[in-house]
Amino acid sequence: MGEHSRRRFLSYLVAAPTLAVGTTVAVDALVPTPAGAVVPTLPPPADLVDLGDLLILAGTPTAGMLVLTVREDGDVEFRLPREEVGQGLNTAVAMLVAEELDLPLTRVRIQLDDARPELIFNQLTGSSNAIRSLYGPVRHTAAAVRSRLVAAAARRWGVSADTLRTREGAVVAPDGTSLPYGSLAVVAASPDLGALVATPKPESEHTLVGTPTGRIDARAIVTGRQQYTLDLDVPGAKPCMVRRPPTLRGTVKAVNNEAAVRAMPGVVDVVVIPTGVAVVADTFGQALDGKNALDVSWGPGTVDALSDADIRGKLKAATAPLLVPPLLTRYLDAEFDFAFVSHAPLETNSAVADVRSDRTEVWSGLKSPIVAQETIAAALGLPVDRVTLHVVQAGGSFGRRLFFDAALEAALISQASRRPVRLMWSRIDDMRHGRMRPATHHRIRATHALGEVLSFEHRVAAVETDFRHGLGEILTATAASLPPGIGNAGFAQTLFLTTVKSPYNFGLTTQALTEVPLKMHTGSWRSVYSANTRGAEEIFVDELARRLGKDPVAFRRTFLKNARQRAVLDKVAAEGRWGRTLPEGWAQGVGFHEEYKSCTACLVEIDATDPAHPRVMKAVIAADVGRPVNPRGLEAQLLGGLTDAISTTLRAGLHIDKGLPLEGSYSQFHYARQKDSPTDVRIFVMPANGDPGGAGELGVPAAVGAIANAYARATGTSPRSFPVDFDVDFTPFPR
């Protein structure tokens, strides 16, 4: 580092051993409190160790390798080893930094970190884990910087550091004299300050964290100044698009009119890659015209003969049998189907790549950049350290950007074309050839006697989910920490058991997953297995309450395991005026969900006067996430979860027809519009307690149950297939 840059700022990195803290969870602490149920349920695996715990454990050795910079102008920059995709993570982390440094939030800058392979498992964004895993390390890093700034001021003034305090971006002496952080940055960076003890503020002294706060990037987003991947000015990068096969995972056999396409206006190259044929041109319009003009002979895909009915049949046949025979007790059985669902982020898949003979740079929205870097390096035949992956803020994900399809394609196209390229997937590409939530089939049985539930069984069959984005390595590395028996389960089953759990004392409870190995473009979708699995269970709980002659809210209160769970249910019941009189064709519905150390309840009112066109009119949501960093951001997450649930429960899904989704646009994939959304939504964040829990995926499953239950009560039906309105009411685009 040169003299000028060395003197410009204090850049502080806390070594991992400083922060490595071991925590033991006592099994006794997880025993459920009595809820009035005769037959209690033992803690499920996810209560002992959930997926978030495993991600934190895997990241612990490198959790402290965070970089925070204090510049001479007093601004602070934090390099965030996660991806911002609209979930508000930049703002929450900036709040943590500002809180510890006693700095105005406007002085904190968040820079998304490039792929850093030295972080090993600690740069994956997913599983509602970002704040859970960063809360302690970010606070410790900022506290360490604060201690060095105070020590630097103490040295300059010749006083004890204990007499100084920090305020508004400055160190303040007892007499009121102050030194701004920027003026102390060089001295604070000096190694001869020695080792300093740094302790984060007590949470009781927080003045910013826990306060509803607007997004730090909101103005840039709404004014168009926020830069996304295709906004980046990479010199010489040519637009390109890819012609994709007419069925999933089809292959290129031959390009029959390559010369004619090369001769089209603006076209500069035609490149065959494993996923299709790319056209590189001077403008995106010319690339699109060239792509559409291609005449390609295609090889078969992996599921060409399959359509929805075939896949549903395979799932139903693969569903494992229920184990508890209803011989001497009363019982209730139900089966449910959920369709494939597109992630449908507003920003389609995109990437910029500049591949040279000895080095490569790639820019893209990436939630698993380390795996992406390794994969791209191998595909290009370059050492990993010669590939730089720049993580760019993305316009939505919902699990989609765990995969790096566009980044890999752009790199291959750039290498073959010998020029930088800017790759854009069309909306049709994203809907049809992007990742999708797998279709699932559910079989549930509960036995009961004398008003008590004796057993609860849930068997799930799902099209195989593709997890080749780093989770497999993480689970392998942490297998020894899993509860007995779970560590030997298959990968998908382990993921299922560390995320899905029943919150009820329903006696002997078992939940199990079977995957059907169809080679399709699947991927984690918001809430992964829980959206469908727990959504189906909440529908079933309503039907079980009705079978036993119980009110749905009172029934849940009886069987929920602890007071924390009942508190959020009570909150929505009170605020939503559960049981109030509604017009004919209207009804209320309720759902509950617990995951990643957080819990939520949702109450909705639906107008199903026209059962073919129902609309959720009102929603009340309560959530206990432990310690919310930014309650306003949490409200946005829960509102997003509600909208996802409205969409996928009522209208939005993908039809598979002879190996390809039919939907190719928002006009066909019926995600909720403003006219489908409730105008009255109230969200209540419960008072802070303990450590932060996960929130990004929390809001979907409870809302799925609440909406389906309201629809069932309003129409007097028992829906079994979702979304409930799933006709092909459009003319599909050509393949």
N, C-alpha and C positions, 0 to 999 in steps of 0.2 A: 504494500500500500504506500503510495507516495505521500510526501510531507503534507501537501495541500489537503488530500482526502483524509489523512490521519487526524488533522487538526480540525476538521469540519464538524465532527460529531462524536458523541459517545455511542458506541454500538455494543450492546451487552448480550452475551449468550450465557445462559445458565447451564452448566454441565449436568448431565443426567444424574450422576450420583448425588448431587445436591438435593434433588427432589424425589428420588426414589423412595417411596413410602409403601410399606406392606400393610395390608389391612386384612383382618380375619373376620369373616361374618359368622357369628354364632348361630347355629341351627335353631337354638332355643328362641332366638329373636324372631324367627320366622313362623313360629307356631301361631295359627290364626286365633284371634279372640273369639269367644263364643258368640254366635249370632242367633241362637235359639234353635238351630237345626239339631235334630237328634243324631244324625250321622255326619260327623265332621269329615273334611277331606284333607288328606295329607298334603304338605306343600309340594307343588309341581316343580320340575327341574328349573323352570324360568324364575321361580321365587328364590332358588338357591344361587344360581348363576345365570344371568341373562346374557344375551349376545353383546349388549353394551359393556357388561363387566369384562367379557372376554376381549373386546376391542381395547378397553382401557388397559387390561393386563398385558396384552401383546405390545401396546405402545409405551408401557412404563419405562423400559430402558432408554428410550429416546425422548420421553415426554418433556424433558427440560431443555431440549435443543432448539430453543426459540430465540429469535433475534429481534431486539427492540432497539431502535436508534433514536437518540436525542440530537437534533441538529442545532447549529449555532443560532438559527432564527427562533429556537424554542419549540418548533414543531416536533412531534414524535411520530416515528414510523414503525409499525409493527408488521413483520412478515408473517402472514397467516398461512400455515401449512394445511389448509382446507380450501374447498371451493365454495364460492358464493353463487347461488343459483336462484336467488330471490327469497330465500328463507330468512334473511335478515341477520345472518351470522356476522357480517362485517360490523354492523352496528352494535351487536351484543358484545363482541370482543373489544371494540373501541371503548365501550362503556366500562369494561373491566379494567382496561389500561388507564383510562382517565380517572377512574375511581381511586386506584392505587397511587397514582402520581399526583392527585389533587390538581388536575389539569382540566381546563375547559375541553369539552368533547370536540369542539371545532378545531382543536390543535392536534388531534390524533388522526393519522393517516394509516389506512390499512392497505397493504400491498400483498396480493396473492402470491405465494411462493412458487417458484419453479419446482419441477420434480426434483426431489432431494432423496436419492436412494439411501443415503446414510440414515434416514429416518425409519427405514425398514417397513414396519407396519403402521407407521404413525402419520400417514398422509392420505388416508382414505376417508371420504366424506359420505356418511350413510348411517343407517340404523339409528337415527335420532341420537347420535352420539357426539356431535361436535362440541356442544357446550358441556356435556358430562365429562368429556375427556380433557377439555381445555380450561375449565373453570379454575382448577388449582394451579396448573403450570403457568397460565397467563398472569394470574395474581402474584405468584412467586417471582416471576421474571420482572414484572413492573415494580414490585416491592424491592427487589435487588437493585434496580436502577435508582429508585428513590433513595435508598440508603447510600449509594455512591455520590449522588448529587448533594445530599446533606453532609457527607464527609468532606466533600470538596469545599463546600461553603464554610464548614468548621475550620478547615485548614486555612482558607483565605482570611478569615476573621480572627483566627487564633483562639477559638472558643471550643467548648465541649459540644459534640454533636447532639448530646441529650438536651441541650437548651434550645435547639432549633426546631422549627416546624415547617411544613410545606403548605402553600396555599396559592391557588390560581396560577400554577406554572412557575412558582418561585419558591426559594428557600427564604424563610423569614426569621430574623433575629428577635430576641426578647424586646428590643427597643423599637421594633417595627421596620428596621432596615431590611431590605430584601435584595436578593440576587436572582434574576431570571435564570431558568434552567439552561438556556442557550449559552449564557456567559460562563457556565460551569462545566459544559460538556467536555472540553479538552482535559481539564484537571480531573474530572470524574473518571475519564478513561484511563488515567495513569495507573499502571499496575502497582506502584509503590503505596497506594492507599491501603493495600493489604486485603486480607479476607474480612468481610463485614457480615454481621448478622442481619438478615433481612426477614422480617415477619410481615405477612399481609395484614391489612387492617382487620380488626374484628368486624364481622358482618353487621353487628349492631351499630357501627359507625358509618355504614354506607349511606351516602346521600344521593347518589346517581343510580347505582345498581338497585334494581327493584322499582324504579320509577318509570312510568310509561314514557317512552322516548321515540320521537320520529326517526325514520331511517336517515343515516348520514348521506346516503346516495339518492334520496328521493327526488331532490330537485334535478339532479343530472339525468335521472331516468325519465321524468315527465317532460323535460325540455329537450330530450334527444341528445344530450351531451355525453351520456354514459356510453362508453365504447364496448361493443361486443366483438366477437371474433372477426366478422366480415367488415367491421368499421376500421380495423387496423390498417395503417399505411405501411405495408411491407414492400419496399421498392422492387418493381419488376414482376410482382406476383400476378399471374394471369388467371382470370375466372375459368372455372371448369365445372362441369356437371357430368353425372354418370347415368348411362342407360342401363337399367337393371332388368333382370330376367322376369319372365311372366309368371314364375312360381318361386316360392321361397327356396333359397339356396340353389337356384339353377346355375348352370355354368355356360361359359362362352365356348361355342364350337367354332364359329367363324364369323368374321365381319364381311358381309357380302358386297358392300358398297363403300369401302374405306376411301378409295380415291375420290369418289364423288363428294363425300362429306368433307374431305380435306380441301376440296376446291371451293367450298362454300364461303361466303363473305366473312372475314374475321377469324375463321378457324385456323389455328396454328398447329394443332396436333390431335391425333387420335391414339389413345392408349388403352390396351387391354389389361385389366387387372383381375384378380380372382373373383370380384363381386360384380363385374360388369365391364362396360366399355366407356371410357372417359373421353369427353371432347373438351379440349382446351382452346379458348378463343380470346379475342380482345375485349368482349363484353359478355355479361351473363346472358343477355338476350341472344347473342350469336351462339353461345355455348348451348343454350336451350334448343335453338333451332337445329343445330347440328346433332344434338342428342336425339331429338325427335325424328330426324331424317335417317338415322342409322337403320340398316337392315341387318339384323343379327340372327344367326342360327344358334339356337339355345340347346344346351343339354338339359336333362331332367333335373328337377329339384329333389328334395328329400321327402316331401309329403304331397306330391302331385295328385294322388288319387283320393286324398282326404278332404272332406267337407265337414261342416259343423256336426251333422248327425253321426257321421262315422267317429268323430273324436269323442262325442258324448257317449257313444256306445263303448268305446275303448275305456273311457274313464269309469263308467259304471261297472264294467266287467272287472276292472282292476281294484275297485274299492274293497278293502279288507273286510272280512266278516266281523260282526259284532260278537263279543265274547260272553256277555251275560244273557242267558236264555230267560225269557219272561215266562217262566213256568208257574211260579206260585205267587207272583205279584202282578199288579197292574202296570201297564207300561204305555209309553208313547213313542212312536217311530216317525221320522220324517226324513225326506231326501231333498237336496237342493242342488241346483246347477248355476254356475256363474260363467259368463262368457269371457272370451279374450278381451282385453282392454288396451288401447294405445296409451302411451305416456302423454302424447300430444302436447309437448311444451311449445310455448309461443315461438321461441327461436328454434328453427329446424337444425338438424345436424350440420355442422360446418367446421372447417379447419383451414389454416394457412400453413403451408410447408415450403421450406427452402432447403433442398437436399443438395449438398455438394459432395465431391469425391471423398473428402476427409472429415466432414462435419455436417450436422443437420440441425435446423431449428424448426420447431413446430409450435403453432399457437392454436389453442382450442379450449373449450369448456370441458374440464376434466376432473372427475371426482376420484379417480384412482390413477394419478399421474405416474407413480413409480412403476406399476405394472405396464402402463402404456409405454413408458420410456424403454423398458426392457424388451417389450414385444416389437416395437418399431425398430430398435437397434438390431435385433435379430433378423427382422425382415429385410433390412437394408444391408446387412452384412457389416455393420459398424460396431465398434466398442460402445458400451453404454455411455462412457464418459465423453463421447463425441456427439451425443444426441442431447440437445437442450429442449426441454418441453416447458413452454410458458403456459401457465394456467390462466385462463381468461374468464372473467365474470360471465355467467351464462343466463339466458332468459328462460329459466325454468328447467326442471329436470324430472322430479318425482321418481328418481331411480334411473332414468334414461342415461345420464352422463357418467354412470359408473362404467359404461362401455365407451370405447374410444374408436369406434368404427371409422368415423370421418377423419380423425387424425392419422390413422394407419393408411387409409385410402389416399389421402392427400400426399403423404410421404412417398408412397409407391408411385403415384402419378408424377410427382416432382422428379423423382429419381429417373423414371423412364423418359420423361420429356426434357430433362436437363434444364429446368427453369423453375423458379418459384411459382406456386399455384395457390389459388383461393377456391376451395371446394365448397359448394353449397348443395345440400340435398333439397329437392323440392318438397312441398307438403305431401304430395303423393308418395314420394320416396319414404318420407318419415312415417307416414301412416301404414304403408304396406310392407316396407322392408326394414323399418326400425324395430326396436324391441317392443314387446308387449307382455302384459300380465297374463300368465297362463290360465287357461280355462280350468275349472275345478268341479268336482262332484263331491257331495257331502252326504253321509249317512249318519244319523244321530238317533240314539235311543236313550230314554230315561225310564227307570223303574221307580215306582212309588207305592207307598202304603201309609194309610192313616195320616195323609197330608204331608208326609215327609218324602224327600227324594232319596232313594237308596243307592242308585248308581246312575252314572252319566257316561255315555260312550260316544265318541265322535271319530269317524273314520273319513279321511280326506284322500281323494285321488286327484292328482294334478298333473298336467303336462309338465315335463321336466323343465325346471328353471335353470337357466345358464348363469353360473356364478363365477365365471372365469375372469374375475376382476380383482382378485386378491383375498377374498374372504376364505377361500380354501386353505391358503397358507396360514392365515391367522388362526383358524380353528385347529389346524394341525399343531401349531406352535403352542397352543394353550390347552390341548386335550387333557393334560394331566390335571388341570384345575377343574375339569367338569365333574359333576356328581357321578358316583359309581354307576356304571352301566351306560351312561350317556356318551362317555368318551369312546366307546366301542361302536356306537351307532354310525350309520352311514352319514355322509356329509349333509344331505338335505334334511334327513331326520333330525340331526343334531341342531341344525339351524331352526327347524320347526319347533323343537322342544325347548330351545332357549329363547324363543320369542312368543310362542302361543301358550296361554294358560287360561283356565277357567277361574273367575274370581269368586265362585260360589261354593258353599259347603253342600255339595251334591253327593256325598257319600263316596263310593268307589268311582273315581273319575279317571278316564283314560282318553287320550287324544293321540292319534297316529296318522302319519302321512305315507302314502304310496305314490311314487312318481311313475308316469308313463313316458318312456324314452322316445318321444317324437322329436326329431331334429328340426326345431323351429327357432325363430329369432325371439326367444323369451328373455325376460330379465326381471329383476326386482322392480315392483311397482309400489308406490307409496303404501306402507304398512305390510308389504310383502305377503306373508301367509295370513296375517290377522284380519285384513279387510274382509276377505271371504269367510274365513274360518270362524272368527269371532262374530262377524256379521250374521252368519247362519245360526250361530248359537244364540244370539240375542233374539232372533226371530223365534227360535225354538222355545226359549224361555217364556216368551209371551204365550205361546200355545200351551206350554206346560202349566202356566198359571191359570189359563182358561180351563184346562182340563180339571184342575184341582179347585176351581171355583174361587180363585183369588184375584185380587186387583194386581195388575202388572207391577206397579211401584211397590205396593206392600209386599208382594211375593219376593221381589228382589231384595228389599230391606231385610227380610227374614233370613235369606240365605247368603247374603254378602258376608265376607269373612271378618271385616273389621270396621271400626268407626270412621276411619278416613274415607273408605269407600262409600259408606252410607251418607257421609257429609255432602259429597258432591251430588249424590242422587237426591237427597233432601233439598239441596239448593235449587236444582232445576224443577223439582216438583212444586216447591213453594213459589218460585219466581214465575214459573210457567202456568201457575194455577191449574195443576193437574186435576182432571175430573170436571172441569167447568163445562157448562152446556154449550154445544156448538150446533150450527145449522146441519140439516140433513145432508149427508154426503161429505161432511167434514169429520175429522177425528184427530185425536192426539196419539202420539207414539213415543216410546221411551227406549233408550238403550244405554248400556254401560260398558266401559272397557278399561282395562288396566294393563300397562306395558311399560317396560324400561323405567321402573320406579315412579311412574306417574299414573294417575287415573282420571277418568272423565265420565260425565254423564251428559246425555243429550236428550232434549224433549222437543218434538216438532209438532206443528199442526199442519194438516194437509187438506187441501180442497180437492176431493175426488168426485165432485158432482158429475163430471164427465170422466169415468174411469180410464178412458183411453188417453186423457190429457190431464193428469194430476199435477198440482203445483203445491210445493211446500210454501206455506204462507208465513210461518213464524217458527223461530228456533230459539231455544234457550240452552246454553252450554255452560257447564261448570267444570273446571279442571284444577287438580292439585298436582303441580309439577315439582313439589319440593320447594326449591328456591328459584323463582323466576328472575332472570337477569333483566329482561325487558318485557314487561307485561303487554305492551302494545304489540310487540313482535309476536308474542304468544297468541294474542287475540287474532292476529292475521293468520297464523298457522292453523288455528282451530276453525276459522272461517273458511280457509282453503280446504281443510278436511271435510267440512260440511258440504262445500260445493262439489268436491270429488264424489262424495257419497250420493248427493242428489243426482248427479250425472249417471253414475254407474249402476245405481239402484233402479232408476226410472227409464233411461233411454240410451245411454252411451255404451257401446260395445263394438267389437269387430266380428263380422261374419267371415268365416273361412269357407271359400268356395274353390274346390279343386286346387288346393295348395297355395292359395293367395287370399289375403284379406280383401274384401270388396271395397271397404271404405278408403277414400283417398283425400278427404278434405274435412274441414270443420263442418261444412254443410251436410256431410254424410255421417260423420262420427258425431253423434248428437250430444256433445258436451253442453252443459247448462249455459244458457244465455242469461242476460239480465232479466228477461221476461219469465225465466224459469226459477229465479232466485227469490228468496223471501225478503220482503222489505223491512221486516221486524226481526232483527237478530240481536240477542243480548248475550254477552259472554262474561262470565265471572271467574276471575282467577283467585283461587283460595290463598289465604295468608301464607307467607313464606315460612318454611320449616325444613330443616336439614339441608342436604345437598341438592343441586339441580338434578331433575330427572329428564328423560327424553320427551320431546314435544312435537317433533316434525311429523311423525306418523300417527300420533295419538288420536287425532280427531276423526279419523275415517271410520273405524269399525263400529263405534257407538252410534254414529250418525246413520250408517247403513242399517243397523237394527231398528233405530227409531223411525226412519222413513218407511221401511218395509212394514213395520208394525202399524204405523198410522194408516198406511194404504190398506192393509188387511182389515183394520177395524172400520175404515170408512166405506169399504166396498163389500164387506162381509165375505171376502175370499181369503184363501191361504196361498199366496204366491209361492211357487216352487222354483221358478227359473228367472234369472236376473241378467240384464234389466227386464223389467216387466213389459215395456213397450219396445219390441225389438224386431219390428218388421223392416224389410228392405224397401224403403220408401223413396228410393233414388235410383238413377241410372248410373251404374258404375263406370268409372273411367276405363278406357281401353287398357289392356294389360301391356 
